Amino acid sequence: MIINRANLADMFRGFQTVFKDAWDQAPSMYETVATVVPSSTSEEHYAWLGTMPRFREWIGDRQVQSLATSDFILRNKDFELTIEVDRNHIEDDRLGVYRPMFQMLGQEAKTHPDELVWNLLKDGFSTNCYDGQYFIDNDHPVLNADGVTWSTWSNTGGGSGTPWFLLDLSRPIKPLIFQRRKDYQLVSMDKVDDENVFMRKTYRYGVDARCNVGYGLPHLAYGSKATLDAAAYATARAGMMSLKGDRGKVLNIRPTHLVVPPALEKAAAEILTAARTTGGADNVLVGTAKLVVCPWLA
């Protein structure tokens, strides 16, 4: 290939096509558990996470329920992945060698949010959320009905084994947040006067993005490292559905998805799909949640 501006532009368009095809075909699961929030600045404030407003009988003037009760801030981060193409390979029309690399770029870009989101869920047992407690914890604070004193509530089953999660994914806000400032974009560094071209006869191509992940409402998630069986699952369901918010507000939590790593797929399937228990009785828990087996949790 004769190296000139027009041919390099055509080559880059070809790389973009390969990248886009791989992006479109790559499986992604993060939007199952994360609310995608567009960001327009370096950071976003999620003050509303501290309050779940409730209706009251309208007597007298309206009572404004302030949402500014949390100072939870999610700052965007920069991410990149870059590769090099040797100029000699371009001159010798060996671009097919690089096709798998650009497919890899597309797949990695598509699944990078999964890596961020699912790792965040795994880290929920040891990472704080908006209320200053671990996202999965046994002492989240809650304001009592008197509006003065405080109590605690739990969204964990304890244990020390393989973690599993029961989630309510029926609401506009999910348990996790994926904050997108700049979407994943393939860019090139292939001008004749670029230093890498002049000094090392290489053309650089990369993907960059700005985003971050954070915890939403811990009320919508229950995490446990106890043995996953029917009893533990039933306890988790009852605990989530019994949750009350500030001033005794019934939160109407309805767990919809049981999320497990591959190692717990069989145990989870027996709870949610088997017609009978191991003792031969009818399985009353069949269909009470949708099973999600997530390789990212392995």
Secondary structure, DSSP 8 states (H G I E B T S, - for coil): ---SHHHHHHHHHHHHHHHHHHHHHS---GGGTEEEEE--SSEEE-GGGG---------SS-----------EEE-EEEEEEEEEEHHHHHTT-GGGGHHHHHHHHHHHHHHHHHHHHHHHHGGGTSB-TTSSBSS-S-EEEE-TTSS-EEEE--EEEESSS-EEEE---SSS-SEEEEEEEEEEEEEE--TTSHHHHHH-EEEEEEEEEEEEEE--GGGEEEEES--SHHHHHHHHHHHHT-B-GGG-B------EEEE-GGGHHHHHHHHT-SB-TTSSB-TTTTSSEEEE-GGG-
